[in-house]
Amino acid sequence: MTRISNYDELVAERRRIEENLARRKSEIAEGIHKLKAKFEPLLYLLPVLGIFKTRTSVLKAGASLALDTIIGKKILAKRTWLTRFVLPVIRKIL
């Protein structure tokens, strides 16, 4: 990279950087458009399956399973059987 020594070089560098930025923005927008085109068929399936409309959605079930695993295997590993049984039930109620 060369040093900028006058105003004309500064303006030229600014123009070059702005063109580079515009080119990168268009590349990102094109990439996003391609991703949307790839996932468009899946978006048509979501209303049919009703995955996210039901009360027990996939995300909620996954979060519940993860919490049960963390609580059951890590936190309650050295507790009594009664504690391991009662705490997950209380967690689901709250």
Secondary structure, DSSP 8 states (H G I E B T S, - for coil): -----SHHHHHHHHHHHHHHHHHHHHHHHHHHHHHHHHHHHHHHHHHHHTTTTSSS-HHHHHHHHHHHHIIIIIITTTS-HHHHHHHHHHHHH-
